[in-house]
Amino acid sequence: MSRGTRRLTTAQALVTFLSRQYTERDGVQQRLIEGCFGIFGHGNVAGVGQALLQQPDELTYYQARNEQAMVHAAVAYARTRRRLSTLACTASVGPGATNMVTGAALATINRLPVLLLPGDIFATRVASPVLQELELPYAADISVNDAFRPVSRFFDRIWRPEQLLSSAVQAMRVLTDQAETGAVTLALPQDVQAEAWDFPEEFFAERVWHIRRPAPDAASLAAALQAIRGAHRPLIVAGGGVIHSDASDVLADFAARTGVPVAVTQAGKASLPHGHPSLVGAIGHTGSFAANTLAREADVVIGIGTRWQDFTTASRTLFADPDVRFVNINIAAFDAAKQAGVSVVADARAAIEALDRELSFWEVESGYRARAVALARDWDAVVQASFDRPHSPLPSQSEIIGAANQLMGDRDVLICAAGSIPGDLHKLWRPADPLGYHVEYGFSCMGYEIAGGLGVKMAAPDREAVVMVGDGSYLMMAQEIATAVAEGLKLVIVLVQNHGYASIGALSESLGSARFGTNYRYRNSDSGHLDGGLLPVDLAANAASLGAEVLRATSLSEFRTAFAAALAADRTTVVHVETDPGTTSPSSEAWWDVPVAEVSTLASTQMARGTYESEKASQRPYLKP
């Protein structure tokens, strides 16, 4: 090693570099990359794998069972750490790498940082085509890893060791940029991973990335204040940005003082604790009638840290006042510009504090405040009724949610992602802590749940991580139960068995498609469809085979006993509960745009098309400046 340099392979240098990266916000410092998930193959075992083996004190290695799942776990880790810390994920070239593409899309859509290190084809091409290489006649420099480009916020392929110097720094910049963050992909050709180079020592110096809190500029703040002061029926829509920026406390104070009602998106569900006087519940297609009633009447809607997904806006039908205006507060200009209106590009906490200072003597009219409180109280009674309403012989999903909510501690974390459960949770769950509600609904990816629970537990080992998953999502990806067992990380998994896809089944029926293809059943020789008897699938036995303790329940009382035992256990425990898929949660009274066949011979589809056209007529562009 010459003076001022260190001779390392590209993979060794990258591992050392990653171990020296830190973030700092509000004076609190933590490691940016806390460890590395990996599954090894010929494309990374002798490169990144060798570096992790040789340098265990620099980056802890975690063995995963599925490449997509390990990205989900890293994303959940980052969300739990409020985007200030994350994990890296490495996979071999070929299918190992492309298995991570779904996770990359999920990370980018949810604006959550994760670092992906897929192996790649030989840079030298001396043995091309190599095993698992994609050959395209028109472009010799393209590999399967180019599939990461549209789902990554930053992508580079390290063709030479020296390219790592600039690329690694840019990768960290994107991971720590709260407005630009998402999946970051550094594709690593397998020969370059093992190639040595004299890396300058300053490349390995400790770097601290300061996480800024940009305040709103004077002009946009003035425009926002003018809109809010002129409002008679303002409504705040709190999104995930409130939680990422640790702004729940300032939002709680601002809303309580001014009386502006607060509705919450899926990502922002825990922005305010249940019982806050301004909280009117979930908004949109899976929302409460309290929030949605106020949304229809609102003349000024203040979106804070939301990207205005179609579920939030009920596919642009929810905000019905003809003169409604929007004030959009978001750290990302891209999201702040949505719904036209006033764009305030700022950190959520900094923006709320600025509004609070300037509106120190302003509050909503007393009658409007009282109306919001009354609507929230009425909705809370509906929720309680759905928890308490006895159902037999099998319990309803609402009863299971209510029992879990009652038995969990205030700091415990509920994790979910897809199927019918997230919609019910959005309506019914009563969070007490900003990090206590963890539902991935940007990509709503089936299979996220157990992997996400693993990531939550890794990021917050002092909290109980409670995964609620349906049988459909469980069958997509349950392997990380084995990872949790191997690492000694306790998960509580509530496995809701309803023998199919409950959410899509209900949607299919509402669209005139008769729940086609949504149940787990034998093929019926008479009809030719999968509508025969139930399949003899034992998911509880499957969970036990992966190393989990399993408790079975067939009634609400049995579930309560089993769930309490799982919370008290010291190892990963699955509570398997049969539910009635025919029961539904309270209606949100809000629409979702899913097109229905324009022509059909089925009467059910024809009827659904008529309803669709009627609802479609109420859609609006929301372009009023």
N, C-alpha and C positions, 0 to 999 in steps of 0.2 A: 504494500500500500504506500503510495507516494504521499508527500506532505500535503495536507489539505483535502485529501480525497479518501474514499473508502471503497475498496473493490468488493462489490457485491453483485449477485445476480439481480436482474430486474425485479423478480418476485421478492427477494430478500430486501431490496431497497424500498419497495412499496410497503411491505409490512412494517419496516422501521419508520418510514415516513408517517404512516397512518397512526402509529402509536404515539406520535408527538403532536397530534392535532387536538386543540381544545376550543370550546366555545365559552363565551362570557356574556351574561346579560344581567343587568342590575347588580353588578359586583359579584355574581355567583359564577364560578368556573367549574366546568366538567369536561370529561373527555368527549370528543366528537364521535370517534369510532371505538366503541367499547369492546368489540370482539368480532369474530368472523364465523358465520355459519358456512359449512361446506359439505359437498358430496364430491368425492374424487373419482376421476377417470383418467384416461391417458392424456387428456388435454390440460390437466392442471395438477396431477399428483406429484410430478417431479419439479414443478415450478412453485406455485403458491403453496401446495401441500408441503413440500420440502422446507420452505421458508417458515411456515407455521410450526413445523416440527422442531426446526433448529432454533427458533426464537419464541418459545412459549411465553416468556415474561413480557413480550411486547404486545402480543395480541392473542387473547384466549380463543381457542378453537372450540366450536360447538358442532357436533355431528347431527345432521338432520336426516330425515328419511325421505323427503320429497323436495325437489328443488323449488317448486312453486310455493310450497308451505314455508320454506325457510325465509323466503322474501316476505311472505305475510307476517311471519313472526317478527322480522326486522322492522316492518312498517308499524306493527302494533307497539313495538318497543319505542320507536320514535314518537308516536302519538302520545304515549304515556309520559314520555320525557318532554313533552311540549315542543317537539321538533329541535331540541337543543343537543340531542345525542342520538346516535343510531348504531346499526350494525352493518358490517359488510357481508356479502354472500358470494361464494365462489362455486362454480360448477364447471364440468368438463365441456369441451367442444361438442357441438352436435345437439342431441336431444336434451342433454343435461342443461345446456345453455338455453335452448328455446323453451324449456319448461319454466324458466324464470320470466318469460315475456309477460305472462298474465300478471304476475306479481308486480312487474315494472309498471304496467298500465294502471294497476290499482294504486300504486304509490303516487304516480304523477297526477291522476285524477283527484286524489284526496289531498294533494299538495303536501306530501309527507316525504322526508328525505330517506333514501336508502342507497347504499353503494353496491353495485353489481360488478363482479369480476369474472366474466365468463372466459373460459379458454377459447382459443381460436386456431385457425389453420396456420401452417408454417409460413412465416414471413419470407423465408428463403425459397420456398416452393420446390426444394430439391427432390422431394418424394411425392409430389402432387400427382394425382389426387390421393389425399390421405383418407384414412377411415373417417366416415361421417362428414366428408367435405361436400358442400353444395357446388356443383359445377354448372356454370352458366356460360353458354357459348359467346355471349356478347360482353361479358365483364369478368375478368379474371380476379379482380380484387374484392369481389363481393362474397361474403360468407353468410351463414344463417344468422350470425349476430347482427347483420344489418336490419333484421326485424326489430331490434331494440330502438332504432332511430326514432320512429314516430311516437314511441311511448317513453322516451327518456328526455329529461330536461337538459342533459349534457351527454354527448357520446363521443368517444374517441377510440381509435385502435392504435395500440402502441407498437408500431412497426420496428422501432429502434429503441434501445435502452435510454438514450439521451432524451427522447421525446417525453419520458416520464417527468422530467423536471418541470416543464410548463404545464403538461396535461394534468398532473396530480394536483397542482395548485388551483387550476381552474375547476377541477372537480370539487374541491373543498369549498371554493367560492360559491358554487351553485347549491351545494348541500346546506350551507349556512345562510343563504339569502332567503329570507322569509317570504319574499314575493315570487321568487323563481324556483323554489325547491321542488323536488320530486325525485324520480329515479335518476341516478347518475351511473352511466355504464362505461367502464374502461375494459374494452375487449383486449385480451392478452394472448397473442400468438404463442403457441406452446414452445417453440424454439427460443423466442425472445425472453420468455419467463426464466429460462435457465441460462441465458447468456449473461456473462459478467461484464462490468464496465466500472470505470473509476468515477464514482459519484462524488460530487463536492460535499464536504462536510456540512456546509450551511443548508443543504437540502434537508438535513435531519435535525435542524434546530427546532426547538419547541415553538409552535405557532399558536397564538390565541386569536380566534376569530370573534370579534365583537359583534354581538347581535343588536342592531340599532332599533330604536323605537322612534321612527320618523313621525313628527307631529304634523298636523294638517297645516297647509299654507294659509296665509291670511285671507286670500280671495275665496278659496273653496270653503273655508270655515265660515266666512261671512255669508256666502250663499246658502249654506246649510242652516245657519242660524235664522236667516230670513224666512226660509221655508218652514222651519219648526215653529217659530214665533207666530206665524200666520195660520197654523194648523188648529182645527177644532177637534179632530179625531185622529191624533197621531198614533202610530203603532210601531214598536221596535220589533224587528225580526233578527234574533240573535243566532249567528252561525258558529261554525267551528273556530273561526278566527278569535272569538271572544275567549275560548278556552286555551288555544295555542298561545295567546299573548298574556295569559294569566290576568284577565280583566274582569273576572266574575265579580270580585268584590266592589270594584268601582261601578260596574253596571248595576249591581244590587242597590248601592247607595243612590245613584242617579235616578233609577226608576222609582225607588221608594219616595224620594223627595219630590219629584216632578209628577208622579202619578201616571206616567206613560206606561201603558200595558206592554208586556214583553211576551212575544210568541217565539217558540224555539224550533229550529230545524233538527234533523236527525243528528248532525254533527255538533250542533249547539244545544242539544237537549238538556245537558246539565249546567248550562250557563248560570241559571238561578236555581237555588234549592227549592224543593217542593214546599209550599206554604208561604213563599214570598208574596207579599201583598200585590205586586204588579204582575206576577206570572199568570198567564192565561192558557198555558199549555202548548202542545205541539201544533204546528201549522201545516196546512196543505192537505194533500191527498190522504195522508195517514195521520191527520191532525185531530184536534178537538173542535167541537162546535163552538166553543167559547172563542178560541183564537180565530177560527174561520169566519165567524159572524163579525167580529171586529175588523178582520181583513177586508171583508166586503164593504164595510162602511168607512174605512180609513180614507182620509184625504191626504195625509202625508205618511209614507212608509219609510222608516229608517232602518235600512239593512246594515248590520254590523258583522263583518267577517263571513258573509254568505256568498256563495257563487250562484244562487238563484236557480237551483236545479228544478226540473219540471214538477217533481213531487211537492216542492215548496210553494210554487205558484199555481198548483193545480192546473198545470199545462197552460198557464197564462189566462186563466178564467177567474181567479180568486179575487183579485183586487178590482172591485166592480164600480167604484165611484168614477163617474166619467171624467172628473178633473183630478184624479189621484196623481200625486207626484212622489218621486222617490229620492231619498238621500242615501247614497251608497258609500259606506265607509269600509275600505278594504286596503290592506297593505299592497295588494296587487292591482295595478292600474287596469289590467285586463278585466278583472271582476268588478272593479269600481265603476267601470263604464257601462255595465249592463243596466237594462231598464231605463236607459237615458237618464234624465234627472240630474241631480247634483252629484258629481263625482268627488269624493274626498279620499285621496290616496294617503293613508296614514296607518300607523299601528293602532289596533283597536283600543288598547288601554290609553294611549296618548290622546286619541281622538275623543274618547268619552270624558276624560279629564278636562279637555279643552271645552267641550260642550257644557260640562258642569260649571265651570268657572263663568262662562259667558251667560248662562241661563240661571244664575244663582237666585234670581227673584221670580222665575217663571215656573208655572205648573199648569197642568191641564184643568179644565173646568171640573168642579166638584161632581156634577151630575155624570160626566163621562167617566171619572174615576170610579164612582159608585157602580155604574153599569158594568164596567170591566170586572170589578170585584164580584158582583153578583153572578155574572156569566161563568167566571172561574169556579165559584162555589157550586153552581148547578152542575158543571161538568165533573167536578170532584165527586159529587154524589153519584153520578152515573158510573164513574170509574169504580167507586166502592161497591156499588150494586153488582157490577160485573165480576168483582172479586168474590162477593159473598153469595151470589145466586147459586144454590146447589144444583148440580147436574149429575145425572147418573145414567147408566151404570159407570161410565168412564168420565173422569173430570174434563172440564173444558180447558182450553189453553189459557184463557183469562184467569181461571182459578189457580192454575199452576204459577202464572206470573205473579198474581197477588200474594200467594203463599211465599214465594221466593223473596219478593220485595219486603215482606214483613219480617222474615227470618234473617236476612242479610244485615250486616253492620253498615254504618254510615260510610265507612271508607272502603268497603268491599267494591270490587269492580265487576260489572255485568258486561259480558262480551257476546256479540251476535253479529250476523251479517246478512243472511239471505233467507228467503222463504216468507212464510206468513208471520213468523215471530217478530221480525223487526217492525212491521207495521203496528202490531199489537203493543210492542214495547214503547214505540213512539207515542202512542195514545195513552198508555196506561201506567208506565213505569214512573215511580216517584223518587227521583235521585236526591241525594243529600250532599254530594260532593262533586266538584267539577270534573274529576277524573273517574267518577263512579259509574258512568254510562259510556260504554265503548261499543257502538254499533257502526260497522263499516257499511255505508250506504251510498258512497260515491260510485263504486263499481258493483256493489251488492254481490260480492263474489262468493258463490257456494263453495264451501270448503275452507273459508277463512277462519271460521270460528275457533277450532281447537288450536290451530297454529297461532292465531291472534292471541288466544289466552296464554299460550306459552310465552309470547313476546311481552305481554303485560306483566306476567309473573316475574320474568327476568328483569324488567325495568323497575318493578315495585314489589320486591319480595316480601315487604311487610304488609301487603294487602292480600286479601283473599281474591283470587281470580275465578269468577264463576262464569262458565261458558254455557250458553243456552243454544242448543242446536237441534234442528229437525232431522228426521231420518234421511231425507234427501241430501242435505248438506253433509251429514255424517258419512254417508257412503261415498261422497266425492273425495274426502280427504280426512282420514282419522289417524294417519300414521304417526303424527307428532305426539300422540299419547306415549308412544315408546320413548321419544326424546325427553318428554317431561319426566318419565320414570327414571331414565338413565341419569338425568341431571339432578334427581332428587327434588324436583320442583312440583309442588302440589297444585293441581287444578281440581276444581269441582265442576263436573260436566253434567248438565241436565239434558238428557237425550230424550226428546219428545218424539214418540213413535205414533205416527198417524198413517203409515203405509202409503206414502206417496208425496207428491208436491202439492201441499195444501194451498199455497198462495197462487200458483199458476192454475191450479184446478178451479179455484173460485173465480179467477180472472177469465179463464176459458169459458166457464159457464155464463158469466156476465156478457161475454162477447158472442154468445150463440154457438160455442164450439163444444158444449156438452162434456167438459172435463176430459176431452180426448187426450190420451197419452200421458195422463198425470197421476195414475195410480200404479202401485207395484202389485201386479196381478199376473196370473197365468194367462196364456193366450186361449181364448174361447174358440173351440173348433166350430161352433155354430155361427158366431158373428164374425170371426176372423180377427177380432180386436183383442187387445189386452184387457179384457173385462171379466176374466174368470175369477177363480178363487184367489185369496190372498197368498202371497209367497211365504214359505216357511223360513223367513230370514230372521236370525237371532242376533241382533246387533249388540245386545248385552254380552253374549258369549264372545263376540268379536272383540269388544272392549277389554274383556278379561284376558283374552289371548295376547293383547298388547301390553299387559302388565298392570292394568288398573284394577282397583277394588270395584265391585259392581253391586249396587243395591237395586232391587226391582220394586216398582209400585204400580198398583192398578186402581187406586182410589186416592182421593185428595188427602185423607188422613194418613194413608201409607206414605204418600209423597212427603208430607210435612215431617214425618218421623225420619224417613230416609235422608231428606235434605239436611235436616239438623245434624244428623250423624255425619254426613259428608263434610259439613262445615267444621265439625269438631275433629275430623280425622287428621292424620299427619301425612297422608299420602294421596296421590291422585285417585279420586273416587268418581265413578259414573253412577248417576241416578237415572235409571231407565224407567220412563213412565208412559203408559198407554193413555192417549187422549182421544176425544171424540172430534174427528175432523169436520164434522157438520156444524159445529157451533162457531159463532162469529163474535167479534168484539163490537163495541158501539160504533155506529156510523160516523164518519168524519164529515159527511155531507159535502164532499169535494170530489171533483172529477180528475181523471187521468187520461190523457190522449193516447189510446192504443187503437190504431185503425182497424175497422171491421170490414170484411169482404163486401165490396160494393154490390155484387150480384151473387145470389146463392139460391139453391133449390131447398135449403133448410129453412123452415119457418122460424126457428130460434135465431138464426143468423140474420134473417130479414128484419125481425123485431129489434135485434141489437143494433143493426145498421140505422134504423130510424132514431133510436136513442142517441147514437153517436153523432148523427147529423144535427140533432137538436142541441147537444152540448157543444159541438164544434162551432156553432154560430155565435157562441158567447166569448170565443177567444179574442184577445186583444194584443196589439204589438207592444204596448207600454213604451211609447216613444215620446210622451209629452215632456218637453224640456223644463 
